[in-house]
Amino acid sequence: MPVVDDALDEMRIGELAARAGVSTRALRYYEEQGILQSSRTASGQRVYGLEAVDRVRLIQHLFSAGLASRTIAVILPCVDTGHAPPVMLESLHRERDRISQLMVDLEAARGRLDEVISMTENPDEARCEAVRDSAGRTSVILGAG
């Protein structure tokens, strides 16, 4: 029977942070919130299984979507078990709908930003004064004017 080195199946906090693209501080926060678990070595250092990388990336995606840590803490057991009670399923649908609306809003904001970029890169005579006025107000607001 081959000998398995358990150290190959686990990583310390710095390695997990590097693999998942987050800070060690974020990982400690996730543990405080109960959304990430670790084991401890005899000397008290945190150790994580290899699956923790995917877990942290999922947590990051959920945070990026605007979910609070307490909401994420309720959702993760559904991910782990593949089952959600009806009330939780309704909540998941509401979160998805909220995210979908956010995506629509962000798309609209990007479209407006594209218009501003186009207008400032290719101003016409009618817009030149408006662009200058807008830039002047922006400079004053930013303290550059």
N, CA, C and O atoms as a GROMACS GRO file, in nm:
protein
  580
    1MET      N    1   0.085  -0.118   0.000
    1MET     CA    2   0.000   0.000   0.000
    1MET      C    3   0.089   0.124   0.000
    1MET      O    4   0.181   0.134   0.082
    2PRO      N    5   0.063   0.220  -0.092
    2PRO     CA    6   0.148   0.340  -0.098
    2PRO      C    7   0.126   0.429   0.024
    2PRO      O    8   0.017   0.438   0.079
    3VAL      N    9   0.234   0.493   0.063
    3VAL     CA   10   0.227   0.586   0.175
    3VAL      C   11   0.184   0.722   0.120
    3VAL      O   12   0.242   0.772   0.023
    4VAL      N   13   0.082   0.781   0.181
    4VAL     CA   14   0.032   0.911   0.138
    4VAL      C   15   0.082   1.016   0.236
    4VAL      O   16   0.064   1.003   0.357
    5ASP      N   17   0.143   1.118   0.183
    5ASP     CA   18   0.190   1.228   0.266
    5ASP      C   19   0.077   1.328   0.282
    5ASP      O   20   0.039   1.396   0.187
    6ASP      N   21   0.022   1.336   0.404
    6ASP     CA   22  -0.090   1.427   0.429
    6ASP      C   23  -0.055   1.572   0.399
    6ASP      O   24  -0.143   1.652   0.367
    7ALA      N   25   0.073   1.608   0.410
    7ALA     CA   26   0.114   1.746   0.384
    7ALA      C   27   0.086   1.787   0.241
    7ALA      O   28   0.070   1.906   0.212
    8LEU      N   29   0.079   1.690   0.150
    8LEU     CA   30   0.049   1.723   0.010
    8LEU      C   31  -0.097   1.757  -0.010
    8LEU      O   32  -0.134   1.819  -0.109
    9ASP      N   33  -0.182   1.716   0.084
    9ASP     CA   34  -0.325   1.740   0.074
    9ASP      C   35  -0.370   1.862   0.152
    9ASP      O   36  -0.490   1.888   0.162
   10GLU      N   37  -0.277   1.937   0.206
   10GLU     CA   38  -0.314   2.055   0.283
   10GLU      C   39  -0.215   2.167   0.258
   10GLU      O   40  -0.105   2.145   0.207
   11MET      N   41  -0.257   2.286   0.293
   11MET     CA   42  -0.172   2.403   0.272
   11MET      C   43  -0.191   2.500   0.388
   11MET      O   44  -0.294   2.499   0.456
   12ARG      N   45  -0.095   2.582   0.407
   12ARG     CA   46  -0.102   2.684   0.511
   12ARG      C   47  -0.171   2.807   0.454
   12ARG      O   48  -0.197   2.815   0.334
   13ILE      N   49  -0.199   2.901   0.541
   13ILE     CA   50  -0.279   3.018   0.505
   13ILE      C   51  -0.217   3.100   0.391
   13ILE      O   52  -0.288   3.148   0.302
   14GLY      N   53  -0.085   3.117   0.394
   14GLY     CA   54  -0.019   3.195   0.288
   14GLY      C   55  -0.032   3.131   0.152
   14GLY      O   56  -0.052   3.199   0.052
   15GLU      N   57  -0.021   2.999   0.148
   15GLU     CA   58  -0.033   2.928   0.020
   15GLU      C   59  -0.177   2.936  -0.033
   15GLU      O   60  -0.198   2.958  -0.152
   16LEU      N   61  -0.274   2.919   0.056
   16LEU     CA   62  -0.414   2.931   0.014
   16LEU      C   63  -0.441   3.071  -0.038
   16LEU      O   64  -0.506   3.088  -0.142
   17ALA      N   65  -0.393   3.171   0.033
   17ALA     CA   66  -0.413   3.310  -0.011
   17ALA      C   67  -0.355   3.330  -0.151
   17ALA      O   68  -0.420   3.392  -0.236
   18ALA      N   69  -0.235   3.280  -0.174
   18ALA     CA   70  -0.171   3.295  -0.306
   18ALA      C   71  -0.249   3.222  -0.414
   18ALA      O   72  -0.272   3.277  -0.522
   19ARG      N   73  -0.289   3.100  -0.387
   19ARG     CA   74  -0.362   3.020  -0.487
   19ARG      C   75  -0.499   3.079  -0.520
   19ARG      O   76  -0.543   3.076  -0.634
   20ALA      N   77  -0.565   3.134  -0.417
   20ALA     CA   78  -0.701   3.186  -0.437
   20ALA      C   79  -0.702   3.333  -0.476
   20ALA      O   80  -0.806   3.386  -0.515
   21GLY      N   81  -0.588   3.399  -0.466
   21GLY     CA   82  -0.581   3.540  -0.504
   21GLY      C   83  -0.645   3.634  -0.404
   21GLY      O   84  -0.703   3.736  -0.442
   22VAL      N   85  -0.636   3.601  -0.276
   22VAL     CA   86  -0.690   3.687  -0.170
   22VAL      C   87  -0.583   3.708  -0.064
   22VAL      O   88  -0.477   3.645  -0.068
   23SER      N   89  -0.609   3.797   0.028
   23SER     CA   90  -0.514   3.822   0.136
   23SER      C   91  -0.535   3.722   0.250
   23SER      O   92  -0.642   3.662   0.262
   24THR      N   93  -0.433   3.705   0.330
   24THR     CA   94  -0.448   3.620   0.448
   24THR      C   95  -0.549   3.681   0.544
   24THR      O   96  -0.620   3.610   0.615
   25ARG      N   97  -0.556   3.812   0.546
   25ARG     CA   98  -0.654   3.880   0.629
   25ARG      C   99  -0.797   3.842   0.588
   25ARG      O  100  -0.882   3.819   0.674
   26ALA      N  101  -0.821   3.834   0.457
   26ALA     CA  102  -0.954   3.793   0.408
   26ALA      C  103  -0.986   3.652   0.455
   26ALA      O  104  -1.099   3.624   0.495
   27LEU      N  105  -0.888   3.563   0.449
   27LEU     CA  106  -0.912   3.425   0.492
   27LEU      C  107  -0.945   3.420   0.641
   27LEU      O  108  -1.033   3.345   0.682
   28ARG      N  109  -0.875   3.498   0.722
   28ARG     CA  110  -0.906   3.502   0.865
   28ARG      C  111  -1.048   3.555   0.888
   28ARG      O  112  -1.121   3.505   0.973
   29TYR      N  113  -1.086   3.658   0.810
   29TYR     CA  114  -1.221   3.713   0.820
   29TYR      C  115  -1.325   3.607   0.784
   29TYR      O  116  -1.426   3.594   0.852
   30TYR      N  117  -1.300   3.532   0.677
   30TYR     CA  118  -1.395   3.427   0.636
   30TYR      C  119  -1.413   3.326   0.748
   30TYR      O  120  -1.523   3.279   0.773
   31GLU      N  121  -1.303   3.293   0.815
   31GLU     CA  122  -1.314   3.200   0.928
   31GLU      C  123  -1.395   3.260   1.041
   31GLU      O  124  -1.479   3.192   1.101
   32GLU      N  125  -1.371   3.387   1.072
   32GLU     CA  126  -1.447   3.454   1.178
   32GLU      C  127  -1.597   3.453   1.148
   32GLU      O  128  -1.680   3.443   1.238
   33GLN      N  129  -1.630   3.464   1.019
   33GLN     CA  130  -1.770   3.467   0.977
   33GLN      C  131  -1.830   3.328   0.965
   33GLN      O  132  -1.950   3.314   0.940
   34GLY      N  133  -1.750   3.225   0.981
   34GLY     CA  134  -1.798   3.088   0.974
   34GLY      C  135  -1.821   3.037   0.833
   34GLY      O  136  -1.895   2.941   0.813
   35ILE      N  137  -1.758   3.101   0.733
   35ILE     CA  138  -1.779   3.059   0.594
   35ILE      C  139  -1.658   2.985   0.536
   35ILE      O  140  -1.661   2.943   0.421
   36LEU      N  141  -1.554   2.969   0.616
   36LEU     CA  142  -1.436   2.893   0.577
   36LEU      C  143  -1.383   2.824   0.703
   36LEU      O  144  -1.375   2.886   0.809
   37GLN      N  145  -1.347   2.697   0.689
   37GLN     CA  146  -1.296   2.622   0.803
   37GLN      C  147  -1.152   2.581   0.779
   37GLN      O  148  -1.110   2.557   0.665
   38SER      N  149  -1.078   2.575   0.887
   38SER     CA  150  -0.940   2.526   0.880
   38SER      C  151  -0.918   2.430   0.997
   38SER      O  152  -0.996   2.425   1.092
   39SER      N  153  -0.810   2.356   0.985
   39SER     CA  154  -0.763   2.276   1.097
   39SER      C  155  -0.642   2.351   1.152
   39SER      O  156  -0.596   2.449   1.094
   40ARG      N  157  -0.594   2.305   1.265
   40ARG     CA  158  -0.476   2.368   1.325
   40ARG      C  159  -0.367   2.263   1.345
   40ARG      O  160  -0.394   2.148   1.379
   41THR      N  161  -0.245   2.306   1.322
   41THR     CA  162  -0.132   2.219   1.351
   41THR      C  163  -0.110   2.218   1.501
   41THR      O  164  -0.175   2.292   1.575
   42ALA      N  165  -0.019   2.134   1.547
   42ALA     CA  166   0.014   2.128   1.690
   42ALA      C  167   0.063   2.264   1.740
   42ALA      O  168   0.044   2.298   1.857
   43SER      N  169   0.126   2.340   1.652
   43SER     CA  170   0.176   2.472   1.691
   43SER      C  171   0.072   2.583   1.671
   43SER      O  172   0.101   2.700   1.694
   44GLY      N  173  -0.050   2.545   1.628
   44GLY     CA  174  -0.158   2.642   1.616
   44GLY      C  175  -0.172   2.710   1.481
   44GLY      O  176  -0.255   2.799   1.464
   45GLN      N  177  -0.091   2.669   1.383
   45GLN     CA  178  -0.101   2.730   1.250
   45GLN      C  179  -0.222   2.673   1.176
   45GLN      O  180  -0.256   2.556   1.189
   46ARG      N  181  -0.287   2.761   1.098
   46ARG     CA  182  -0.402   2.718   1.018
   46ARG      C  183  -0.356   2.630   0.902
   46ARG      O  184  -0.254   2.657   0.839
   47VAL      N  185  -0.434   2.524   0.876
   47VAL     CA  186  -0.408   2.437   0.762
   47VAL      C  187  -0.541   2.415   0.691
   47VAL      O  188  -0.645   2.395   0.754
   48TYR      N  189  -0.538   2.418   0.559
   48TYR     CA  190  -0.658   2.404   0.476
   48TYR      C  191  -0.642   2.289   0.380
   48TYR      O  192  -0.530   2.258   0.337
   49GLY      N  193  -0.752   2.226   0.347
   49GLY     CA  194  -0.751   2.123   0.245
   49GLY      C  195  -0.746   2.187   0.107
   49GLY      O  196  -0.773   2.306   0.092
   50LEU      N  197  -0.713   2.107   0.007
   50LEU     CA  198  -0.702   2.158  -0.130
   50LEU      C  199  -0.833   2.216  -0.181
   50LEU      O  200  -0.833   2.308  -0.264
   51GLU      N  201  -0.947   2.164  -0.132
   51GLU     CA  202  -1.077   2.212  -0.176
   51GLU      C  203  -1.104   2.355  -0.131
   51GLU      O  204  -1.197   2.419  -0.180
   52ALA      N  205  -1.025   2.406  -0.038
   52ALA     CA  206  -1.045   2.541   0.013
   52ALA      C  207  -1.025   2.647  -0.095
   52ALA      O  208  -1.084   2.754  -0.088
   53VAL      N  209  -0.941   2.618  -0.194
   53VAL     CA  210  -0.919   2.715  -0.303
   53VAL      C  211  -1.051   2.742  -0.375
   53VAL      O  212  -1.087   2.858  -0.396
   54ASP      N  213  -1.122   2.637  -0.413
   54ASP     CA  214  -1.251   2.656  -0.481
   54ASP      C  215  -1.352   2.723  -0.389
   54ASP      O  216  -1.432   2.805  -0.434
   55ARG      N  217  -1.349   2.687  -0.262
   55ARG     CA  218  -1.442   2.747  -0.165
   55ARG      C  219  -1.419   2.897  -0.155
   55ARG      O  220  -1.514   2.975  -0.155
   56VAL      N  221  -1.292   2.938  -0.145
   56VAL     CA  222  -1.260   3.081  -0.134
   56VAL      C  223  -1.299   3.154  -0.262
   56VAL      O  224  -1.350   3.266  -0.255
   57ARG      N  225  -1.277   3.093  -0.376
   57ARG     CA  226  -1.317   3.158  -0.502
   57ARG      C  227  -1.469   3.175  -0.509
   57ARG      O  228  -1.517   3.277  -0.557
   58LEU      N  229  -1.543   3.076  -0.463
   58LEU     CA  230  -1.689   3.087  -0.457
   58LEU      C  231  -1.730   3.201  -0.363
   58LEU      O  232  -1.816   3.281  -0.397
   59ILE      N  233  -1.668   3.206  -0.248
   59ILE     CA  234  -1.698   3.313  -0.152
   59ILE      C  235  -1.669   3.449  -0.216
   59ILE      O  236  -1.747   3.542  -0.201
   60GLN      N  237  -1.557   3.460  -0.285
   60GLN     CA  238  -1.523   3.586  -0.353
   60GLN      C  239  -1.629   3.624  -0.456
   60GLN      O  240  -1.668   3.741  -0.466
   61HIS      N  241  -1.675   3.527  -0.534
   61HIS     CA  242  -1.778   3.555  -0.633
   61HIS      C  243  -1.906   3.603  -0.565
   61HIS      O  244  -1.969   3.698  -0.612
   62LEU      N  245  -1.943   3.540  -0.457
   62LEU     CA  246  -2.065   3.580  -0.386
   62LEU      C  247  -2.050   3.719  -0.326
   62LEU      O  248  -2.144   3.798  -0.331
   63PHE      N  249  -1.933   3.750  -0.271
   63PHE     CA  250  -1.910   3.886  -0.221
   63PHE      C  251  -1.914   3.986  -0.336
   63PHE      O  252  -1.973   4.094  -0.323
   64SER      N  253  -1.854   3.951  -0.449
   64SER     CA  254  -1.854   4.041  -0.566
   64SER      C  255  -1.994   4.068  -0.616
   64SER      O  256  -2.022   4.175  -0.671
   65ALA      N  257  -2.083   3.971  -0.596
   65ALA     CA  258  -2.222   3.988  -0.639
   65ALA      C  259  -2.302   4.070  -0.539
   65ALA      O  260  -2.420   4.098  -0.560
   66GLY      N  261  -2.237   4.110  -0.430
   66GLY     CA  262  -2.304   4.196  -0.335
   66GLY      C  263  -2.369   4.126  -0.217
   66GLY      O  264  -2.441   4.188  -0.140
   67LEU      N  265  -2.344   3.997  -0.202
   67LEU     CA  266  -2.402   3.925  -0.089
   67LEU      C  267  -2.323   3.953   0.038
   67LEU      O  268  -2.201   3.965   0.035
   68ALA      N  269  -2.394   3.962   0.148
   68ALA     CA  270  -2.331   3.982   0.278
   68ALA      C  271  -2.278   3.849   0.331
   68ALA      O  272  -2.324   3.742   0.290
   69SER      N  273  -2.183   3.856   0.422
   69SER     CA  274  -2.124   3.733   0.476
   69SER      C  275  -2.230   3.647   0.546
   69SER      O  276  -2.222   3.524   0.541
   70ARG      N  277  -2.327   3.708   0.612
   70ARG     CA  278  -2.430   3.628   0.680
   70ARG      C  279  -2.517   3.555   0.578
   70ARG      O  280  -2.564   3.444   0.606
   71THR      N  281  -2.540   3.616   0.461
   71THR     CA  282  -2.615   3.549   0.355
   71THR      C  283  -2.533   3.435   0.297
   71THR      O  284  -2.585   3.326   0.271
   72ILE      N  285  -2.405   3.461   0.276
   72ILE     CA  286  -2.316   3.357   0.224
   72ILE      C  287  -2.311   3.239   0.320
   72ILE      O  288  -2.310   3.124   0.277
   73ALA      N  289  -2.309   3.267   0.450
   73ALA     CA  290  -2.306   3.160   0.550
   73ALA      C  291  -2.429   3.071   0.541
   73ALA      O  292  -2.422   2.952   0.572
   74VAL      N  293  -2.542   3.127   0.500
   74VAL     CA  294  -2.665   3.050   0.487
   74VAL      C  295  -2.666   2.972   0.354
   74VAL      O  296  -2.722   2.863   0.347
   75ILE      N  297  -2.605   3.029   0.252
   75ILE     CA  298  -2.604   2.966   0.119
   75ILE      C  299  -2.507   2.848   0.111
   75ILE      O  300  -2.538   2.748   0.047
   76LEU      N  301  -2.392   2.859   0.175
   76LEU     CA  302  -2.288   2.756   0.160
   76LEU      C  303  -2.333   2.615   0.197
   76LEU      O  304  -2.293   2.520   0.129
   77PRO      N  305  -2.413   2.596   0.302
   77PRO     CA  306  -2.459   2.459   0.328
   77PRO      C  307  -2.541   2.403   0.211
   77PRO      O  308  -2.538   2.282   0.187
   78CYS      N  309  -2.612   2.488   0.139
   78CYS     CA  310  -2.687   2.441   0.021
   78CYS      C  311  -2.590   2.395  -0.087
   78CYS      O  312  -2.616   2.297  -0.158
   79VAL      N  313  -2.478   2.465  -0.099
   79VAL     CA  314  -2.375   2.425  -0.196
   79VAL      C  315  -2.316   2.290  -0.154
   79VAL      O  316  -2.295   2.203  -0.238
   80ASP      N  317  -2.292   2.274  -0.025
   80ASP     CA  318  -2.229   2.151   0.026
   80ASP      C  319  -2.319   2.029   0.011
   80ASP      O  320  -2.273   1.920  -0.022
   81THR      N  321  -2.449   2.048   0.036
   81THR     CA  322  -2.541   1.935   0.035
   81THR      C  323  -2.612   1.916  -0.099
   81THR      O  324  -2.662   1.807  -0.129
   82GLY      N  325  -2.615   2.023  -0.180
   82GLY     CA  326  -2.690   2.015  -0.305
   82GLY      C  327  -2.840   2.022  -0.283
   82GLY      O  328  -2.918   1.989  -0.372
   83HIS      N  329  -2.879   2.067  -0.165
   83HIS     CA  330  -3.021   2.076  -0.131
   83HIS      C  331  -3.049   2.210  -0.062
   83HIS      O  332  -2.970   2.258   0.019
   84ALA      N  333  -3.163   2.268  -0.097
   84ALA     CA  334  -3.206   2.391  -0.031
   84ALA      C  335  -3.353   2.376   0.007
   84ALA      O  336  -3.435   2.337  -0.076
   85PRO      N  337  -3.386   2.407   0.131
   85PRO     CA  338  -3.528   2.405   0.170
   85PRO      C  339  -3.604   2.509   0.088
   85PRO      O  340  -3.544   2.604   0.037
   86PRO      N  341  -3.735   2.494   0.075
   86PRO     CA  342  -3.814   2.587  -0.008
   86PRO      C  343  -3.792   2.734   0.025
   86PRO      O  344  -3.781   2.817  -0.066
   87VAL      N  345  -3.784   2.768   0.152
   87VAL     CA  346  -3.762   2.909   0.190
   87VAL      C  347  -3.627   2.957   0.139
   87VAL      O  348  -3.616   3.069   0.090
   88MET      N  349  -3.526   2.874   0.152
   88MET     CA  350  -3.394   2.911   0.104
   88MET      C  351  -3.392   2.921  -0.048
   88MET      O  352  -3.328   3.010  -0.104
   89LEU      N  353  -3.461   2.832  -0.114
   89LEU     CA  354  -3.468   2.838  -0.260
   89LEU      C  355  -3.531   2.968  -0.307
   89LEU      O  356  -3.485   3.028  -0.404
   90GLU      N  357  -3.636   3.012  -0.239
   90GLU     CA  358  -3.697   3.142  -0.271
   90GLU      C  359  -3.597   3.254  -0.252
   90GLU      O  360  -3.589   3.345  -0.335
   91SER      N  361  -3.520   3.249  -0.144
   91SER     CA  362  -3.418   3.350  -0.117
   91SER      C  363  -3.311   3.349  -0.226
   91SER      O  364  -3.265   3.455  -0.269
   92LEU      N  365  -3.270   3.230  -0.269
   92LEU     CA  366  -3.171   3.220  -0.376
   92LEU      C  367  -3.223   3.280  -0.506
   92LEU      O  368  -3.149   3.348  -0.578
   93HIS      N  369  -3.350   3.256  -0.536
   93HIS     CA  370  -3.410   3.316  -0.656
   93HIS      C  371  -3.412   3.469  -0.645
   93HIS      O  372  -3.384   3.538  -0.743
   94ARG      N  373  -3.445   3.521  -0.527
   94ARG     CA  374  -3.446   3.667  -0.509
   94ARG      C  375  -3.305   3.724  -0.528
   94ARG      O  376  -3.289   3.828  -0.592
   95GLU      N  377  -3.205   3.658  -0.472
   95GLU     CA  378  -3.067   3.705  -0.489
   95GLU      C  379  -3.027   3.703  -0.637
   95GLU      O  380  -2.963   3.796  -0.685
   96ARG      N  381  -3.066   3.597  -0.706
   96ARG     CA  382  -3.033   3.589  -0.849
   96ARG      C  383  -3.101   3.701  -0.925
   96ARG      O  384  -3.040   3.762  -1.013
   97ASP      N  385  -3.227   3.730  -0.893
   97ASP     CA  386  -3.299   3.838  -0.959
   97ASP      C  387  -3.234   3.974  -0.929
   97ASP      O  388  -3.223   4.059  -1.017
   98ARG      N  389  -3.189   3.992  -0.805
   98ARG     CA  390  -3.122   4.117  -0.767
   98ARG      C  391  -2.992   4.132  -0.847
   98ARG      O  392  -2.961   4.241  -0.896
   99ILE      N  393  -2.918   4.023  -0.859
   99ILE     CA  394  -2.792   4.027  -0.935
   99ILE      C  395  -2.821   4.054  -1.083
   99ILE      O  396  -2.748   4.130  -1.147
  100SER      N  397  -2.926   3.993  -1.136
  100SER     CA  398  -2.962   4.018  -1.276
  100SER      C  399  -2.994   4.165  -1.299
  100SER      O  400  -2.953   4.222  -1.400
  101GLN      N  401  -3.067   4.227  -1.206
  101GLN     CA  402  -3.098   4.369  -1.219
  101GLN      C  403  -2.972   4.453  -1.207
  101GLN      O  404  -2.955   4.552  -1.279
  102LEU      N  405  -2.883   4.414  -1.118
  102LEU     CA  406  -2.756   4.484  -1.105
  102LEU      C  407  -2.677   4.478  -1.235
  102LEU      O  408  -2.614   4.576  -1.275
  103MET      N  409  -2.681   4.363  -1.301
  103MET     CA  410  -2.611   4.349  -1.429
  103MET      C  411  -2.670   4.441  -1.534
  103MET      O  412  -2.597   4.502  -1.613
  104VAL      N  413  -2.802   4.453  -1.536
  104VAL     CA  414  -2.869   4.544  -1.629
  104VAL      C  415  -2.826   4.688  -1.600
  104VAL      O  416  -2.795   4.764  -1.692
  105ASP      N  417  -2.823   4.725  -1.471
  105ASP     CA  418  -2.783   4.860  -1.432
  105ASP      C  419  -2.638   4.887  -1.469
  105ASP      O  420  -2.605   4.996  -1.518
  106LEU      N  421  -2.551   4.790  -1.446
  106LEU     CA  422  -2.410   4.806  -1.480
  106LEU      C  423  -2.391   4.818  -1.631
  106LEU      O  424  -2.307   4.896  -1.678
  107GLU      N  425  -2.468   4.742  -1.706
  107GLU     CA  426  -2.463   4.752  -1.854
  107GLU      C  427  -2.501   4.892  -1.899
  107GLU      O  428  -2.438   4.950  -1.987
  108ALA      N  429  -2.606   4.947  -1.837
  108ALA     CA  430  -2.649   5.083  -1.872
  108ALA      C  431  -2.541   5.184  -1.834
  108ALA      O  432  -2.514   5.277  -1.911
  109ALA      N  433  -2.480   5.168  -1.719
  109ALA     CA  434  -2.373   5.259  -1.676
  109ALA      C  435  -2.254   5.250  -1.771
  109ALA      O  436  -2.194   5.352  -1.805
  110ARG      N  437  -2.222   5.129  -1.814
  110ARG     CA  438  -2.112   5.114  -1.910
  110ARG      C  439  -2.145   5.182  -2.042
  110ARG      O  440  -2.059   5.244  -2.104
  111GLY      N  441  -2.270   5.170  -2.085
  111GLY     CA  442  -2.312   5.237  -2.208
  111GLY      C  443  -2.298   5.388  -2.197
  111GLY      O  444  -2.253   5.453  -2.292
  112ARG      N  445  -2.337   5.444  -2.083
  112ARG     CA  446  -2.323   5.588  -2.063
  112ARG      C  447  -2.176   5.629  -2.062
  112ARG      O  448  -2.139   5.732  -2.119
  113LEU      N  449  -2.093   5.548  -1.998
  113LEU     CA  450  -1.950   5.576  -1.996
  113LEU      C  451  -1.892   5.569  -2.137
  113LEU      O  452  -1.807   5.651  -2.173
  114ASP      N  453  -1.935   5.473  -2.217
  114ASP     CA  454  -1.892   5.465  -2.357
  114ASP      C  455  -1.929   5.592  -2.433
  114ASP      O  456  -1.851   5.641  -2.514
  115GLU      N  457  -2.049   5.645  -2.406
  115GLU     CA  458  -2.092   5.770  -2.471
  115GLU      C  459  -2.000   5.885  -2.432
  115GLU      O  460  -1.959   5.964  -2.518
  116VAL      N  461  -1.967   5.896  -2.304
  116VAL     CA  462  -1.879   6.003  -2.258
  116VAL      C  463  -1.741   5.989  -2.320
  116VAL      O  464  -1.682   6.087  -2.364
  117ILE      N  465  -1.689   5.867  -2.325
  117ILE     CA  466  -1.558   5.843  -2.386
  117ILE      C  467  -1.561   5.884  -2.533
  117ILE      O  468  -1.472   5.954  -2.580
  118SER      N  469  -1.664   5.840  -2.604
  118SER     CA  470  -1.676   5.873  -2.746
  118SER      C  471  -1.687   6.023  -2.767
  118SER      O  472  -1.623   6.079  -2.856
  119MET      N  473  -1.768   6.088  -2.684
  119MET     CA  474  -1.789   6.232  -2.697
  119MET      C  475  -1.659   6.307  -2.671
  119MET      O  476  -1.629   6.404  -2.741
  120THR      N  477  -1.581   6.264  -2.573
  120THR     CA  478  -1.458   6.337  -2.542
  120THR      C  479  -1.344   6.303  -2.636
  120THR      O  480  -1.254   6.384  -2.656
  121GLU      N  481  -1.346   6.184  -2.694
  121GLU     CA  482  -1.241   6.148  -2.790
  121GLU      C  483  -1.270   6.208  -2.927
  121GLU      O  484  -1.177   6.232  -3.005
  122ASN      N  485  -1.397   6.232  -2.957
  122ASN     CA  486  -1.437   6.283  -3.089
  122ASN      C  487  -1.537   6.398  -3.073
  122ASN      O  488  -1.650   6.389  -3.121
  123PRO      N  489  -1.495   6.507  -3.007
  123PRO     CA  490  -1.592   6.616  -2.985
  123PRO      C  491  -1.624   6.688  -3.115
  123PRO      O  492  -1.539   6.702  -3.203
  124ASP      N  493  -1.748   6.732  -3.126
  124ASP     CA  494  -1.783   6.819  -3.238
  124ASP      C  495  -1.802   6.959  -3.182
  124ASP      O  496  -1.803   6.978  -3.060
  125GLU      N  497  -1.818   7.057  -3.270
  125GLU     CA  498  -1.826   7.197  -3.227
  125GLU      C  499  -1.938   7.220  -3.125
  125GLU      O  500  -1.920   7.296  -3.030
  126ALA      N  501  -2.050   7.155  -3.145
  126ALA     CA  502  -2.164   7.177  -3.055
  126ALA      C  503  -2.134   7.124  -2.915
  126ALA      O  504  -2.185   7.176  -2.816
  127ARG      N  505  -2.051   7.022  -2.908
  127ARG     CA  506  -2.023   6.961  -2.777
  127ARG      C  507  -1.897   7.016  -2.711
  127ARG      O  508  -1.878   6.997  -2.591
  128CYS      N  509  -1.811   7.085  -2.787
  128CYS     CA  510  -1.683   7.129  -2.732
  128CYS      C  511  -1.699   7.212  -2.605
  128CYS      O  512  -1.631   7.187  -2.505
  129GLU      N  513  -1.789   7.309  -2.607
  129GLU     CA  514  -1.805   7.394  -2.490
  129GLU      C  515  -1.859   7.313  -2.372
  129GLU      O  516  -1.815   7.332  -2.258
  130ALA      N  517  -1.953   7.223  -2.398
  130ALA     CA  518  -2.008   7.141  -2.291
  130ALA      C  519  -1.899   7.052  -2.232
  130ALA      O  520  -1.893   7.033  -2.111
  131VAL      N  521  -1.813   6.998  -2.317
  131VAL     CA  522  -1.704   6.914  -2.270
  131VAL      C  523  -1.608   6.996  -2.186
  131VAL      O  524  -1.565   6.951  -2.079
  132ARG      N  525  -1.572   7.118  -2.233
  132ARG     CA  526  -1.482   7.204  -2.156
  132ARG      C  527  -1.543   7.242  -2.022
  132ARG      O  528  -1.476   7.239  -1.919
  133ASP      N  529  -1.671   7.277  -2.022
  133ASP     CA  530  -1.739   7.312  -1.897
  133ASP      C  531  -1.739   7.195  -1.801
  133ASP      O  532  -1.711   7.210  -1.682
  134SER      N  533  -1.769   7.079  -1.853
  134SER     CA  534  -1.773   6.959  -1.770
  134SER      C  535  -1.634   6.928  -1.715
  134SER      O  536  -1.621   6.894  -1.597
  135ALA      N  537  -1.531   6.941  -1.797
  135ALA     CA  538  -1.395   6.915  -1.753
  135ALA      C  539  -1.354   7.017  -1.647
  135ALA      O  540  -1.286   6.982  -1.551
  136GLY      N  541  -1.394   7.141  -1.663
  136GLY     CA  542  -1.363   7.244  -1.565
  136GLY      C  543  -1.427   7.214  -1.431
  136GLY      O  544  -1.364   7.229  -1.327
  137ARG      N  545  -1.554   7.172  -1.433
  137ARG     CA  546  -1.622   7.138  -1.308
  137ARG      C  547  -1.556   7.017  -1.243
  137ARG      O  548  -1.541   7.012  -1.121
  138THR      N  549  -1.516   6.921  -1.324
  138THR     CA  550  -1.450   6.802  -1.271
  138THR      C  551  -1.318   6.840  -1.207
  138THR      O  552  -1.284   6.789  -1.100
  139SER      N  553  -1.241   6.929  -1.271
  139SER     CA  554  -1.112   6.971  -1.215
  139SER      C  555  -1.132   7.040  -1.081
  139SER      O  556  -1.057   7.017  -0.986
  140VAL      N  557  -1.234   7.126  -1.073
  140VAL     CA  558  -1.261   7.194  -0.947
  140VAL      C  559  -1.299   7.093  -0.839
  140VAL      O  560  -1.253   7.102  -0.725
  141ILE      N  561  -1.383   6.998  -0.875
  141ILE     CA  562  -1.427   6.896  -0.780
  141ILE      C  563  -1.307   6.814  -0.733
  141ILE      O  564  -1.298   6.781  -0.614
  142LEU      N  565  -1.218   6.781  -0.823
  142LEU     CA  566  -1.102   6.698  -0.790
  142LEU      C  567  -0.989   6.779  -0.728
  142LEU      O  568  -0.888   6.722  -0.685
  143GLY      N  569  -1.004   6.911  -0.722
  143GLY     CA  570  -0.903   6.995  -0.661
  143GLY      C  571  -0.788   7.029  -0.754
  143GLY      O  572  -0.683   7.075  -0.710
  144ALA      N  573  -0.808   7.006  -0.885
  144ALA     CA  574  -0.701   7.034  -0.982
  144ALA      C  575  -0.720   7.170  -1.047
  144ALA      O  576  -0.636   7.212  -1.127
  145GLY      N  577  -0.826   7.239  -1.015
  145GLY     CA  578  -0.852   7.364  -1.084
  145GLY      C  579  -0.863   7.483  -0.996
  145GLY      O  580  -0.885   7.594  -1.045
   0.00000   0.00000   0.00000
